């Protein structure tokens, strides 16, 4: 990695710290592709750990997100560019 990029990164989280990342973030953008490792990675536990005023944006593949848990989540807003199901899903939860 280019050394000047390190100045722009305050914290690096590995996959094992996903729930900690979700709990600390005001905005979460998912850009994951679907692989065996990413299928359903943003699950009910990760979604439940989000702040109540957090915003979730999915520009990754729909199958990486537990959409049922997302609908039931208690946070400010979610936008799904891609969904697991054929119907587009866009949520505003207040």
N, C-alpha and C positions, 0 to 999 in steps of 0.2 A: 504494500500500500504506500502511496506517495506520502511522505512525512508531513507535508503542509495540510493534508486532509485531516490529520489527527486533531488539529486545533478546532475543527468544526464539530467533532463528535465528543459529547459530554460523557456518554455512557454507552457501552456495548452490552447487549443482552443476548445470551444464547437461548436455544429453544427450551431449555430446562427452567428458564426464568420468565416464560411467557406470562404467567399470571401476575407476577410482580410488575412487569412492563405494563400490562393492561390496567393494573390498579393505580399506577403512577401517572398515566398519560391522560392529557386532556383531549387529544385527537389521536385516533388510531386509523392508519391506512393499511389495509391488507392488499398486497400485490402478489400473493403466492400463486404459483402454478399448481396444478393437481399432480401429485406424485404419491407414492405409497406413504412417504413420510409426512406429507402435508394434508392428506385426506382427513377432514374433520378436526384439524388441529385447533381451530378456534371453536372450542366446545363450550358447553354450558358453564363449566367451572371458570373458564377464562372470561366469558361474557359476564358472569355474576361478579367477578372481581373488579369490573369497570367502575369508575366514578359515576355518580348519578348525573353529573353535568358533562360527561364525555360525549364525543362525537365519533361514530364509527363509519368509515368509508371503505367499501369493498370494490376494488378494481381488479382483484384477483379472480380466481375461479370460484364459482359458487359452492362447489363441493368441499372447499376448505373451511367453510363456516357452517356451524349448526344453526340453520335458519329458524328452527322452532325455538331454540333458546334465545336467539336474537330477537324474535318477536316478543318473547316474554320478558326480555331484559328491561332493566330500569335505568335508562340513561337518556340523554337529551335527544339525540338524533342518530339515525342510521341511513345510509344510502348504499344500495347494492347496484352496481353497474352490471354485474353478472350474477345469476342465481342458479341454484341447483335445479330448479324446476323451470318449465318453459314460460311461465308468467313472470314478467318483470316485477321486482319487489322494491318499493321505495317507502320508507317509514319515517314518520315524524311522531315521536313519542313524547308526550308532555306530561 
